[in-house]
Amino acid sequence: MCALGSLDSLLFGASLTVYGVLFLPVSVLTGLWVRPGDLLAPPVAMPIAFAVGLLPVIEDGDGLGARLMGLVTALATEAGWLYAGTLAAAVTILVRGVRRATARRRANPRPRPRIRRR
């Protein structure tokens, strides 16, 4: 996301909308590429990646306080993109988890319990 933020800053003049639109496919791809054992990581990592990627996109200011205020403002105004991307990653992971559980259940069906007749 930091590389996409830098690319957005160079090509599109630090457009927050372009950054948000680029965040959505990255979220879905992250949900698809993560290992099956780490399926819970992308919904946690995506907001962090969004915030880190905003650093090259936010308005430059004089000092750390101005940069921090720009980051907080960008996070507040672009929260819709953040929620949409995190939701896209979570839905992708949920679908993968359900498909994985279904495949596991089909591979190892449970034996039916025996019914005793008296």
Order of alpha helices (4+ residues) and beta strands (2+ residues): alpha-alpha-alpha-alpha-alpha
